[in-house]
């Protein structure tokens, strides 16, 4: 009998359902009291760098303290589950780092919410917004207070005529980027490689994941079919699920128009893209293929080949010529674009579907593709929404701070943007990567990487990609 079954008669149905997260083979027949000294940092050192392994161990220990200090009876059950699930994950075959990271967040979220479960406090999106004018057509909103999900802290950047540009940071701060380009505000952007266990050259830890176009220069193609905020030159921003399908790739006299996306049905007739949401290896049997990372051809083969973690393999029909190793060109309408995902709102309705946007298999970020929490984690979040009148709202949600902000789920982020009148919305990278800087105010969010009770530890994760925000046609 596993450790889980004796708990069934002692907990409510809602608590029992929460204990089903992170399933795995039970290796313990007795229930531990404190979190075992499992040397998390040592075990994870083979998968991630030393700093990340140490961070994940600190988060586990902080979560254990959160649960230990709670008086709610469910806290003791969650503490047992944390210890047992941790031991199971560390004893299972890898990769483990992303699971440990998510495990700490999951039980910290459950524990931190316990004091607020039976309150009559409003939902976070029902709390009042305090607005501050930044310039004509632009203002900053602040939502601060206790809600039914605990302490809440959210900043809203509202632009009547929004403009934006997407950037790779390359070590520069948001303040430096915004000042250099004369932006009103700057935020972090999309996902990047972080705790994946199989990052291999030419990819590096910190590389952006998904589509990235800066002022007409394509840095990374939409090899993952994910929601992106994009705009043509001098055009209004749009949120759409972007793919390579229908777009032409060029290299000298060589051309290729990708038609299929993780779809083997038309492989014998047209070029078809396969990424890690499909699996680790592309299909074989019809013709040659080439592997691409960002917009660079990194390998060619006569048939199937391994799919790069942060790239794709494009399988070609029999007789189709192969490109040479090196850069590809593309003709597309994008002037600026930043991928994130998943969608949060589509035509005014909540629509948070991960698998159709390639959050599946081992596609990065693995914390989304291999989510085991059923979107119950309260985390720092960043999302952008568009209203029918063309205005935009950027929502920056603080989290992982027991005193000031617990964070939100993806559904909670969607409801915040819906409450602000947005009908189209998408998620951007959150967690410790979330950041918001505003001209004249500086950094307005809580960026610490730790699960802190108050104050800050001084540990702040570097921003890898950024979005600069402008109010068009205003004084």
Helices and strands as residue ranges (DSSP letters): G 5-10, H 13-18, H 40-44, H 50-69, H 73-91, H 97-113, G 114-116, G 124-126, E 130-135, E 138-147, E 150-159, E 162-168, H 174-181, E 185-188, E 212-214, E 217-220, E 226-231, E 238-242, E 248-251, E 254-257, E 260-261, G 264-266, E 272-274, E 289-293, E 296-301, E 311-315, E 326-327, E 329-330, E 336-339, E 343-346, E 349-350, G 355-357, H 366-369, E 381-387, E 392-397, H 410-419, E 422-428, G 431-433, E 436-438, E 442-443, E 465-471
